[in-house]
Amino acid sequence: MKRQLPQRHDLAPLMKFKKPELSPKARRLEKALTIEDLRRVARRRTPKPAFDYTDGAADGEVSLSRARQAFADIEFHPSILRDVSAVDTSREVLGGRVALPFGIAPTGFTRMMQAEGEIAGATAATAAGIPFALSTMGTTSIEDVAIADPGGRHWFQLYMWKDRERSMKLVERAAAAGYDTLLVTVDVPVAGARLRDVRNGMTIPPTLTPRTVLDAIPRPAWWINFLTTEPLAFASLDAWSGTVADLLDTMFDPTVTYEDLAWIREQWPGKVVVKGVQTLADATRLADAGVDAVLLSNHGGRQLDRAPVPFHLLPQVVKEVGSDVEVHLDTGIMSGQDVVAAIAHGATFTLIGRAYLYGLMAGGREGVDRTIEILRGQVERTMRLLGVSSLDELEPAHVTALQRFGPRG
């Protein structure tokens, strides 16, 4: 083999040095290639009580585990020799066009996860062309989200309180601020047994104990942001001193019925979605009641442990009511492949909660942008590999849900 000394002009095209990234945050986010990567960064940077509030679920956390396992237990069936040079990830959802088949779900206590909170989520969602849902338990007011994100598509998630008049005041405020969709959440007659929060003594505001102080030492940025920004406030109440579970049990109304839902619909001018549907019978009754969408959800596994897996329920509900109402889905989504599988099985739309919060905790607004960027890339890549160029081309034949658990005979 003949050898020679390399010449400078020969080496130049072969060796390109990457410009160094000076921002530690940008370096962290650039290295995160999956939502699980963002989760690991979030865990390092967030005090344990706040991280566990996001990451945890109820009781033994079986519902959450099963929901994620359901998406892992799918088999894709790609078509070949299709022109997928361009893919369209947009569709019509509740009367408006969305750029991607997922939006940001309502999450509580968001500024406790990271100081930028709901404003980061809302502005990132609008930049990406997707909806943002504000929770009744959000930590930025209804009006402040609308002011910070003018022109965004905002949804408001309603918990019915024991104080009905106060609940409907929130609905009036959301309508006045231009929110176009109401997510009525119906799976919270009481708070689920979120044992991580109990063990961590999760309170609003955070309680300082020797353990929390020790936990804060390697996470000074979180505490600096928390202590030097506007004091924690809620979308729906002024203040609370006590545990999260106590707050939820004080607020949630176990007497809410279908008659209350009809009463709410009469007072809301926009679209109505019922969130927390977990049986075919309830989905059918809601479709007959004239709601605009049913959202299959077990609250991210945070209410009834061992509840039905929404992805498993999806095909039955779509078959029964999909021609009458939109069928949305959340719980367990950790990748763009999960989103594509849900759309292929008939979901109109999906919502992400933890995936968004992991990005928020990992890097604020830029972290939420990174979450959306990761999911968008995965959705587009999966569509191309399946041989489809639009969401409408996805169909049940593209996905088989492999059976791990099923009812005994």
Contacts in CASP RR format, 6 or more apart in sequence:
PFRMAT RR
TARGET T0000
AUTHOR 0000-0000-0000
METHOD contacts of the structure
MODEL  1
MKRQLPQRHDLAPLMKFKKPELSPKARRLEKALTIEDLRRVARRRTPKPA
FDYTDGAADGEVSLSRARQAFADIEFHPSILRDVSAVDTSREVLGGRVAL
PFGIAPTGFTRMMQAEGEIAGATAATAAGIPFALSTMGTTSIEDVAIADP
GGRHWFQLYMWKDRERSMKLVERAAAAGYDTLLVTVDVPVAGARLRDVRN
GMTIPPTLTPRTVLDAIPRPAWWINFLTTEPLAFASLDAWSGTVADLLDT
MFDPTVTYEDLAWIREQWPGKVVVKGVQTLADATRLADAGVDAVLLSNHG
GRQLDRAPVPFHLLPQVVKEVGSDVEVHLDTGIMSGQDVVAAIAHGATFT
LIGRAYLYGLMAGGREGVDRTIEILRGQVERTMRLLGVSSLDELEPAHVT
ALQRFGPRG
21 27 0 8 1.000
21 30 0 8 1.000
25 363 0 8 1.000
25 366 0 8 1.000
26 366 0 8 1.000
28 41 0 8 1.000
28 362 0 8 1.000
28 363 0 8 1.000
29 38 0 8 1.000
29 41 0 8 1.000
29 362 0 8 1.000
29 363 0 8 1.000
29 366 0 8 1.000
29 367 0 8 1.000
29 370 0 8 1.000
31 37 0 8 1.000
32 38 0 8 1.000
32 41 0 8 1.000
32 362 0 8 1.000
32 370 0 8 1.000
32 374 0 8 1.000
33 374 0 8 1.000
34 335 0 8 1.000
34 374 0 8 1.000
35 334 0 8 1.000
35 335 0 8 1.000
35 355 0 8 1.000
35 358 0 8 1.000
35 359 0 8 1.000
35 371 0 8 1.000
35 374 0 8 1.000
35 375 0 8 1.000
36 334 0 8 1.000
38 355 0 8 1.000
38 358 0 8 1.000
38 359 0 8 1.000
38 362 0 8 1.000
38 367 0 8 1.000
38 370 0 8 1.000
38 371 0 8 1.000
38 374 0 8 1.000
39 55 0 8 1.000
39 354 0 8 1.000
39 358 0 8 1.000
41 358 0 8 1.000
41 359 0 8 1.000
41 361 0 8 1.000
41 362 0 8 1.000
41 363 0 8 1.000
42 51 0 8 1.000
42 54 0 8 1.000
42 357 0 8 1.000
42 358 0 8 1.000
42 359 0 8 1.000
42 360 0 8 1.000
42 361 0 8 1.000
42 362 0 8 1.000
43 51 0 8 1.000
43 55 0 8 1.000
44 219 0 8 1.000
45 219 0 8 1.000
45 221 0 8 1.000
45 222 0 8 1.000
45 361 0 8 1.000
45 362 0 8 1.000
45 363 0 8 1.000
46 54 0 8 1.000
46 113 0 8 1.000
46 114 0 8 1.000
46 219 0 8 1.000
46 222 0 8 1.000
46 361 0 8 1.000
47 206 0 8 1.000
47 212 0 8 1.000
47 215 0 8 1.000
47 216 0 8 1.000
47 219 0 8 1.000
47 222 0 8 1.000
47 223 0 8 1.000
48 200 0 8 1.000
48 215 0 8 1.000
49 197 0 8 1.000
49 200 0 8 1.000
49 201 0 8 1.000
49 202 0 8 1.000
49 206 0 8 1.000
49 212 0 8 1.000
49 215 0 8 1.000
50 109 0 8 1.000
50 112 0 8 1.000
50 113 0 8 1.000
50 202 0 8 1.000
50 206 0 8 1.000
50 222 0 8 1.000
50 361 0 8 1.000
51 113 0 8 1.000
51 361 0 8 1.000
52 196 0 8 1.000
52 197 0 8 1.000
52 200 0 8 1.000
52 202 0 8 1.000
53 109 0 8 1.000
53 112 0 8 1.000
53 113 0 8 1.000
53 194 0 8 1.000
53 196 0 8 1.000
53 197 0 8 1.000
53 200 0 8 1.000
53 202 0 8 1.000
53 244 0 8 1.000
54 107 0 8 1.000
54 113 0 8 1.000
54 354 0 8 1.000
54 357 0 8 1.000
54 358 0 8 1.000
54 361 0 8 1.000
55 196 0 8 1.000
55 354 0 8 1.000
56 64 0 8 1.000
56 194 0 8 1.000
56 196 0 8 1.000
56 302 0 8 1.000
57 63 0 8 1.000
57 64 0 8 1.000
57 194 0 8 1.000
57 300 0 8 1.000
57 301 0 8 1.000
57 302 0 8 1.000
57 305 0 8 1.000
58 192 0 8 1.000
58 193 0 8 1.000
58 194 0 8 1.000
58 195 0 8 1.000
58 301 0 8 1.000
58 302 0 8 1.000
58 303 0 8 1.000
58 304 0 8 1.000
58 305 0 8 1.000
59 192 0 8 1.000
59 193 0 8 1.000
59 195 0 8 1.000
59 305 0 8 1.000
60 195 0 8 1.000
60 305 0 8 1.000
61 301 0 8 1.000
61 305 0 8 1.000
62 305 0 8 1.000
62 306 0 8 1.000
63 298 0 8 1.000
63 300 0 8 1.000
63 301 0 8 1.000
63 304 0 8 1.000
63 305 0 8 1.000
63 306 0 8 1.000
63 307 0 8 1.000
63 309 0 8 1.000
63 331 0 8 1.000
64 300 0 8 1.000
64 301 0 8 1.000
64 302 0 8 1.000
64 331 0 8 1.000
64 332 0 8 1.000
66 306 0 8 1.000
66 309 0 8 1.000
66 405 0 8 1.000
67 298 0 8 1.000
67 300 0 8 1.000
67 301 0 8 1.000
67 309 0 8 1.000
67 310 0 8 1.000
67 311 0 8 1.000
67 331 0 8 1.000
67 332 0 8 1.000
68 332 0 8 1.000
68 334 0 8 1.000
69 404 0 8 1.000
70 309 0 8 1.000
70 311 0 8 1.000
70 312 0 8 1.000
70 332 0 8 1.000
70 401 0 8 1.000
71 311 0 8 1.000
71 332 0 8 1.000
71 333 0 8 1.000
71 334 0 8 1.000
71 335 0 8 1.000
71 337 0 8 1.000
71 338 0 8 1.000
71 341 0 8 1.000
73 401 0 8 1.000
73 402 0 8 1.000
73 403 0 8 1.000
73 404 0 8 1.000
74 337 0 8 1.000
74 341 0 8 1.000
74 399 0 8 1.000
74 400 0 8 1.000
74 401 0 8 1.000
74 402 0 8 1.000
75 399 0 8 1.000
75 400 0 8 1.000
75 402 0 8 1.000
76 337 0 8 1.000
76 341 0 8 1.000
76 382 0 8 1.000
76 385 0 8 1.000
76 386 0 8 1.000
76 398 0 8 1.000
76 399 0 8 1.000
77 386 0 8 1.000
77 397 0 8 1.000
77 398 0 8 1.000
77 399 0 8 1.000
77 400 0 8 1.000
78 385 0 8 1.000
78 386 0 8 1.000
78 387 0 8 1.000
78 398 0 8 1.000
79 386 0 8 1.000
79 387 0 8 1.000
79 388 0 8 1.000
79 398 0 8 1.000
80 387 0 8 1.000
82 387 0 8 1.000
82 388 0 8 1.000
82 389 0 8 1.000
83 389 0 8 1.000
84 383 0 8 1.000
84 384 0 8 1.000
84 387 0 8 1.000
84 388 0 8 1.000
84 389 0 8 1.000
86 389 0 8 1.000
87 380 0 8 1.000
87 383 0 8 1.000
87 384 0 8 1.000
87 388 0 8 1.000
87 389 0 8 1.000
87 390 0 8 1.000
88 389 0 8 1.000
88 390 0 8 1.000
88 391 0 8 1.000
89 99 0 8 1.000
89 100 0 8 1.000
89 101 0 8 1.000
89 376 0 8 1.000
89 379 0 8 1.000
89 380 0 8 1.000
89 383 0 8 1.000
89 391 0 8 1.000
90 97 0 8 1.000
90 98 0 8 1.000
90 99 0 8 1.000
90 100 0 8 1.000
90 391 0 8 1.000
91 97 0 8 1.000
91 98 0 8 1.000
91 101 0 8 1.000
91 348 0 8 1.000
91 349 0 8 1.000
91 391 0 8 1.000
91 392 0 8 1.000
92 98 0 8 1.000
93 131 0 8 1.000
93 326 0 8 1.000
93 348 0 8 1.000
93 349 0 8 1.000
94 180 0 8 1.000
94 181 0 8 1.000
94 271 0 8 1.000
94 273 0 8 1.000
94 292 0 8 1.000
94 293 0 8 1.000
94 326 0 8 1.000
95 271 0 8 1.000
96 153 0 8 1.000
98 129 0 8 1.000
98 130 0 8 1.000
98 131 0 8 1.000
98 153 0 8 1.000
98 349 0 8 1.000
99 128 0 8 1.000
99 129 0 8 1.000
99 130 0 8 1.000
100 128 0 8 1.000
100 129 0 8 1.000
100 130 0 8 1.000
100 372 0 8 1.000
100 375 0 8 1.000
100 376 0 8 1.000
100 379 0 8 1.000
101 339 0 8 1.000
101 340 0 8 1.000
101 343 0 8 1.000
101 347 0 8 1.000
101 349 0 8 1.000
101 350 0 8 1.000
101 379 0 8 1.000
101 391 0 8 1.000
102 130 0 8 1.000
102 333 0 8 1.000
102 336 0 8 1.000
102 339 0 8 1.000
102 349 0 8 1.000
102 350 0 8 1.000
102 351 0 8 1.000
102 352 0 8 1.000
102 375 0 8 1.000
102 379 0 8 1.000
103 125 0 8 1.000
103 130 0 8 1.000
103 131 0 8 1.000
103 132 0 8 1.000
103 133 0 8 1.000
103 349 0 8 1.000
103 350 0 8 1.000
103 351 0 8 1.000
103 352 0 8 1.000
104 121 0 8 1.000
104 122 0 8 1.000
104 124 0 8 1.000
104 125 0 8 1.000
104 130 0 8 1.000
104 131 0 8 1.000
104 132 0 8 1.000
104 133 0 8 1.000
104 351 0 8 1.000
104 352 0 8 1.000
104 353 0 8 1.000
104 356 0 8 1.000
104 368 0 8 1.000
105 133 0 8 1.000
105 330 0 8 1.000
105 351 0 8 1.000
105 352 0 8 1.000
105 353 0 8 1.000
105 356 0 8 1.000
106 133 0 8 1.000
106 134 0 8 1.000
106 135 0 8 1.000
106 136 0 8 1.000
106 138 0 8 1.000
106 155 0 8 1.000
106 157 0 8 1.000
106 183 0 8 1.000
106 185 0 8 1.000
107 113 0 8 1.000
107 135 0 8 1.000
107 138 0 8 1.000
107 353 0 8 1.000
107 356 0 8 1.000
107 357 0 8 1.000
108 135 0 8 1.000
108 137 0 8 1.000
108 138 0 8 1.000
108 139 0 8 1.000
109 137 0 8 1.000
109 138 0 8 1.000
109 139 0 8 1.000
109 204 0 8 1.000
109 244 0 8 1.000
110 117 0 8 1.000
110 118 0 8 1.000
110 135 0 8 1.000
110 138 0 8 1.000
110 139 0 8 1.000
110 140 0 8 1.000
110 357 0 8 1.000
110 360 0 8 1.000
111 117 0 8 1.000
111 118 0 8 1.000
111 138 0 8 1.000
111 139 0 8 1.000
111 140 0 8 1.000
111 229 0 8 1.000
111 232 0 8 1.000
112 139 0 8 1.000
112 204 0 8 1.000
112 206 0 8 1.000
112 226 0 8 1.000
112 232 0 8 1.000
113 357 0 8 1.000
113 360 0 8 1.000
113 361 0 8 1.000
114 120 0 8 1.000
114 222 0 8 1.000
114 225 0 8 1.000
114 360 0 8 1.000
114 361 0 8 1.000
114 363 0 8 1.000
114 364 0 8 1.000
115 222 0 8 1.000
115 225 0 8 1.000
115 226 0 8 1.000
115 229 0 8 1.000
116 360 0 8 1.000
116 364 0 8 1.000
116 365 0 8 1.000
117 139 0 8 1.000
117 140 0 8 1.000
117 360 0 8 1.000
117 364 0 8 1.000
118 132 0 8 1.000
118 134 0 8 1.000
118 138 0 8 1.000
118 139 0 8 1.000
118 140 0 8 1.000
118 145 0 8 1.000
118 235 0 8 1.000
119 140 0 8 1.000
119 144 0 8 1.000
119 145 0 8 1.000
119 148 0 8 1.000
119 149 0 8 1.000
119 365 0 8 1.000
120 360 0 8 1.000
120 364 0 8 1.000
120 365 0 8 1.000
120 367 0 8 1.000
120 368 0 8 1.000
121 132 0 8 1.000
121 356 0 8 1.000
121 360 0 8 1.000
121 365 0 8 1.000
121 368 0 8 1.000
122 132 0 8 1.000
122 134 0 8 1.000
122 145 0 8 1.000
122 148 0 8 1.000
122 149 0 8 1.000
122 152 0 8 1.000
122 154 0 8 1.000
123 148 0 8 1.000
123 149 0 8 1.000
123 365 0 8 1.000
124 365 0 8 1.000
124 367 0 8 1.000
124 368 0 8 1.000
124 369 0 8 1.000
124 372 0 8 1.000
125 131 0 8 1.000
125 132 0 8 1.000
125 152 0 8 1.000
125 153 0 8 1.000
125 368 0 8 1.000
125 372 0 8 1.000
126 132 0 8 1.000
126 149 0 8 1.000
126 151 0 8 1.000
126 152 0 8 1.000
126 153 0 8 1.000
127 369 0 8 1.000
128 369 0 8 1.000
128 372 0 8 1.000
128 376 0 8 1.000
129 153 0 8 1.000
130 153 0 8 1.000
130 372 0 8 1.000
131 153 0 8 1.000
131 154 0 8 1.000
131 155 0 8 1.000
131 181 0 8 1.000
132 145 0 8 1.000
132 149 0 8 1.000
132 152 0 8 1.000
132 153 0 8 1.000
132 154 0 8 1.000
132 155 0 8 1.000
133 154 0 8 1.000
133 155 0 8 1.000
133 156 0 8 1.000
133 157 0 8 1.000
133 181 0 8 1.000
133 183 0 8 1.000
133 351 0 8 1.000
134 140 0 8 1.000
134 142 0 8 1.000
134 145 0 8 1.000
134 154 0 8 1.000
134 155 0 8 1.000
134 156 0 8 1.000
134 157 0 8 1.000
134 174 0 8 1.000
134 179 0 8 1.000
134 235 0 8 1.000
135 157 0 8 1.000
135 235 0 8 1.000
136 156 0 8 1.000
136 157 0 8 1.000
136 158 0 8 1.000
136 159 0 8 1.000
136 170 0 8 1.000
136 185 0 8 1.000
136 235 0 8 1.000
136 236 0 8 1.000
137 159 0 8 1.000
137 234 0 8 1.000
137 235 0 8 1.000
137 236 0 8 1.000
137 248 0 8 1.000
138 234 0 8 1.000
138 235 0 8 1.000
138 236 0 8 1.000
139 232 0 8 1.000
139 233 0 8 1.000
139 234 0 8 1.000
139 235 0 8 1.000
140 148 0 8 1.000
140 233 0 8 1.000
140 235 0 8 1.000
141 233 0 8 1.000
141 234 0 8 1.000
141 235 0 8 1.000
142 156 0 8 1.000
142 170 0 8 1.000
142 173 0 8 1.000
142 174 0 8 1.000
142 177 0 8 1.000
142 179 0 8 1.000
142 235 0 8 1.000
143 173 0 8 1.000
143 177 0 8 1.000
145 154 0 8 1.000
145 177 0 8 1.000
145 235 0 8 1.000
146 154 0 8 1.000
146 177 0 8 1.000
146 178 0 8 1.000
146 179 0 8 1.000
153 180 0 8 1.000
154 174 0 8 1.000
154 177 0 8 1.000
154 178 0 8 1.000
154 179 0 8 1.000
154 180 0 8 1.000
155 179 0 8 1.000
155 180 0 8 1.000
155 181 0 8 1.000
155 182 0 8 1.000
155 183 0 8 1.000
155 273 0 8 1.000
156 170 0 8 1.000
156 171 0 8 1.000
156 174 0 8 1.000
156 179 0 8 1.000
156 181 0 8 1.000
156 182 0 8 1.000
156 183 0 8 1.000
157 182 0 8 1.000
157 183 0 8 1.000
157 185 0 8 1.000
157 275 0 8 1.000
158 167 0 8 1.000
158 170 0 8 1.000
158 171 0 8 1.000
158 182 0 8 1.000
158 183 0 8 1.000
158 184 0 8 1.000
158 185 0 8 1.000
158 264 0 8 1.000
159 167 0 8 1.000
159 185 0 8 1.000
159 188 0 8 1.000
159 251 0 8 1.000
159 252 0 8 1.000
160 167 0 8 1.000
160 184 0 8 1.000
160 252 0 8 1.000
160 253 0 8 1.000
160 256 0 8 1.000
160 260 0 8 1.000
160 264 0 8 1.000
161 167 0 8 1.000
161 251 0 8 1.000
161 252 0 8 1.000
161 253 0 8 1.000
162 250 0 8 1.000
162 251 0 8 1.000
162 252 0 8 1.000
162 253 0 8 1.000
164 253 0 8 1.000
166 236 0 8 1.000
168 264 0 8 1.000
168 267 0 8 1.000
170 235 0 8 1.000
170 236 0 8 1.000
171 182 0 8 1.000
171 264 0 8 1.000
171 267 0 8 1.000
171 268 0 8 1.000
172 267 0 8 1.000
174 182 0 8 1.000
175 268 0 8 1.000
175 269 0 8 1.000
175 270 0 8 1.000
180 270 0 8 1.000
180 271 0 8 1.000
181 270 0 8 1.000
181 271 0 8 1.000
181 272 0 8 1.000
181 273 0 8 1.000
181 292 0 8 1.000
182 264 0 8 1.000
182 268 0 8 1.000
182 270 0 8 1.000
182 271 0 8 1.000
182 272 0 8 1.000
182 273 0 8 1.000
183 273 0 8 1.000
183 274 0 8 1.000
183 275 0 8 1.000
183 295 0 8 1.000
184 261 0 8 1.000
184 264 0 8 1.000
184 272 0 8 1.000
184 273 0 8 1.000
184 274 0 8 1.000
184 275 0 8 1.000
185 275 0 8 1.000
185 276 0 8 1.000
185 299 0 8 1.000
186 256 0 8 1.000
186 261 0 8 1.000
186 274 0 8 1.000
186 275 0 8 1.000
186 276 0 8 1.000
186 277 0 8 1.000
187 275 0 8 1.000
187 276 0 8 1.000
187 278 0 8 1.000
187 297 0 8 1.000
187 298 0 8 1.000
187 299 0 8 1.000
187 303 0 8 1.000
187 304 0 8 1.000
188 248 0 8 1.000
188 252 0 8 1.000
188 299 0 8 1.000
188 303 0 8 1.000
189 252 0 8 1.000
189 253 0 8 1.000
189 254 0 8 1.000
189 256 0 8 1.000
190 248 0 8 1.000
190 249 0 8 1.000
190 252 0 8 1.000
190 254 0 8 1.000
191 244 0 8 1.000
191 245 0 8 1.000
191 248 0 8 1.000
191 249 0 8 1.000
191 252 0 8 1.000
191 303 0 8 1.000
192 245 0 8 1.000
192 248 0 8 1.000
192 302 0 8 1.000
192 303 0 8 1.000
192 304 0 8 1.000
193 305 0 8 1.000
194 244 0 8 1.000
194 245 0 8 1.000
194 302 0 8 1.000
196 202 0 8 1.000
197 243 0 8 1.000
197 244 0 8 1.000
197 245 0 8 1.000
198 243 0 8 1.000
198 245 0 8 1.000
201 207 0 8 1.000
201 243 0 8 1.000
202 243 0 8 1.000
202 244 0 8 1.000
203 241 0 8 1.000
203 242 0 8 1.000
203 243 0 8 1.000
203 244 0 8 1.000
204 232 0 8 1.000
204 240 0 8 1.000
204 241 0 8 1.000
204 242 0 8 1.000
204 243 0 8 1.000
204 244 0 8 1.000
204 247 0 8 1.000
205 231 0 8 1.000
205 232 0 8 1.000
206 212 0 8 1.000
206 226 0 8 1.000
216 222 0 8 1.000
216 223 0 8 1.000
233 239 0 8 1.000
234 240 0 8 1.000
240 247 0 8 1.000
258 285 0 8 1.000
258 289 0 8 1.000
261 274 0 8 1.000
261 289 0 8 1.000
261 291 0 8 1.000
262 289 0 8 1.000
264 272 0 8 1.000
265 272 0 8 1.000
265 289 0 8 1.000
265 290 0 8 1.000
265 291 0 8 1.000
271 292 0 8 1.000
271 293 0 8 1.000
272 291 0 8 1.000
272 292 0 8 1.000
272 293 0 8 1.000
273 291 0 8 1.000
273 292 0 8 1.000
273 293 0 8 1.000
273 294 0 8 1.000
273 295 0 8 1.000
273 326 0 8 1.000
273 328 0 8 1.000
274 286 0 8 1.000
274 291 0 8 1.000
274 293 0 8 1.000
274 294 0 8 1.000
274 295 0 8 1.000
275 295 0 8 1.000
275 297 0 8 1.000
275 330 0 8 1.000
276 295 0 8 1.000
276 296 0 8 1.000
276 297 0 8 1.000
276 298 0 8 1.000
276 299 0 8 1.000
277 283 0 8 1.000
277 286 0 8 1.000
277 294 0 8 1.000
277 295 0 8 1.000
277 296 0 8 1.000
277 297 0 8 1.000
277 317 0 8 1.000
278 296 0 8 1.000
278 297 0 8 1.000
278 298 0 8 1.000
278 307 0 8 1.000
278 308 0 8 1.000
278 310 0 8 1.000
278 313 0 8 1.000
279 308 0 8 1.000
279 313 0 8 1.000
280 313 0 8 1.000
280 316 0 8 1.000
280 317 0 8 1.000
280 320 0 8 1.000
282 294 0 8 1.000
283 294 0 8 1.000
283 296 0 8 1.000
283 317 0 8 1.000
283 320 0 8 1.000
283 321 0 8 1.000
283 327 0 8 1.000
284 320 0 8 1.000
284 321 0 8 1.000
286 294 0 8 1.000
286 321 0 8 1.000
286 325 0 8 1.000
287 294 0 8 1.000
287 320 0 8 1.000
287 321 0 8 1.000
287 322 0 8 1.000
287 324 0 8 1.000
287 325 0 8 1.000
290 325 0 8 1.000
291 325 0 8 1.000
292 325 0 8 1.000
292 326 0 8 1.000
293 325 0 8 1.000
293 326 0 8 1.000
293 327 0 8 1.000
293 328 0 8 1.000
293 348 0 8 1.000
293 349 0 8 1.000
294 317 0 8 1.000
294 321 0 8 1.000
294 325 0 8 1.000
294 326 0 8 1.000
294 327 0 8 1.000
294 328 0 8 1.000
295 328 0 8 1.000
295 329 0 8 1.000
295 330 0 8 1.000
295 351 0 8 1.000
296 310 0 8 1.000
296 313 0 8 1.000
296 314 0 8 1.000
296 317 0 8 1.000
296 327 0 8 1.000
296 328 0 8 1.000
296 329 0 8 1.000
296 330 0 8 1.000
296 331 0 8 1.000
296 347 0 8 1.000
297 310 0 8 1.000
297 329 0 8 1.000
297 330 0 8 1.000
297 331 0 8 1.000
297 351 0 8 1.000
298 304 0 8 1.000
298 307 0 8 1.000
298 308 0 8 1.000
298 309 0 8 1.000
298 310 0 8 1.000
298 331 0 8 1.000
299 331 0 8 1.000
300 330 0 8 1.000
300 331 0 8 1.000
300 332 0 8 1.000
300 354 0 8 1.000
301 307 0 8 1.000
301 331 0 8 1.000
309 331 0 8 1.000
310 329 0 8 1.000
310 330 0 8 1.000
310 331 0 8 1.000
311 329 0 8 1.000
311 331 0 8 1.000
311 332 0 8 1.000
311 341 0 8 1.000
311 342 0 8 1.000
311 345 0 8 1.000
311 401 0 8 1.000
312 401 0 8 1.000
314 327 0 8 1.000
314 329 0 8 1.000
314 342 0 8 1.000
314 345 0 8 1.000
314 346 0 8 1.000
314 347 0 8 1.000
315 345 0 8 1.000
315 346 0 8 1.000
315 396 0 8 1.000
317 327 0 8 1.000
318 327 0 8 1.000
318 345 0 8 1.000
318 346 0 8 1.000
318 347 0 8 1.000
321 327 0 8 1.000
322 346 0 8 1.000
326 348 0 8 1.000
326 349 0 8 1.000
327 346 0 8 1.000
327 347 0 8 1.000
327 348 0 8 1.000
328 347 0 8 1.000
328 348 0 8 1.000
328 349 0 8 1.000
328 350 0 8 1.000
328 351 0 8 1.000
329 342 0 8 1.000
329 347 0 8 1.000
329 349 0 8 1.000
329 350 0 8 1.000
329 351 0 8 1.000
330 350 0 8 1.000
330 351 0 8 1.000
330 352 0 8 1.000
330 353 0 8 1.000
332 338 0 8 1.000
332 354 0 8 1.000
333 339 0 8 1.000
333 342 0 8 1.000
333 350 0 8 1.000
333 351 0 8 1.000
333 352 0 8 1.000
333 353 0 8 1.000
333 355 0 8 1.000
334 354 0 8 1.000
334 355 0 8 1.000
335 375 0 8 1.000
335 378 0 8 1.000
336 375 0 8 1.000
336 377 0 8 1.000
336 378 0 8 1.000
336 379 0 8 1.000
336 382 0 8 1.000
337 378 0 8 1.000
337 382 0 8 1.000
338 350 0 8 1.000
339 350 0 8 1.000
339 375 0 8 1.000
339 378 0 8 1.000
339 379 0 8 1.000
340 379 0 8 1.000
340 382 0 8 1.000
340 383 0 8 1.000
340 386 0 8 1.000
340 394 0 8 1.000
340 399 0 8 1.000
341 399 0 8 1.000
342 350 0 8 1.000
343 350 0 8 1.000
343 391 0 8 1.000
343 394 0 8 1.000
344 394 0 8 1.000
344 395 0 8 1.000
344 396 0 8 1.000
344 398 0 8 1.000
344 399 0 8 1.000
345 396 0 8 1.000
345 399 0 8 1.000
345 401 0 8 1.000
346 394 0 8 1.000
346 396 0 8 1.000
352 371 0 8 1.000
352 375 0 8 1.000
355 371 0 8 1.000
355 375 0 8 1.000
356 368 0 8 1.000
356 371 0 8 1.000
358 371 0 8 1.000
359 367 0 8 1.000
359 368 0 8 1.000
359 370 0 8 1.000
359 371 0 8 1.000
360 367 0 8 1.000
360 368 0 8 1.000
360 371 0 8 1.000
362 370 0 8 1.000
363 370 0 8 1.000
383 389 0 8 1.000
383 391 0 8 1.000
383 394 0 8 1.000
386 394 0 8 1.000
386 398 0 8 1.000
387 393 0 8 1.000
388 394 0 8 1.000
388 398 0 8 1.000
END
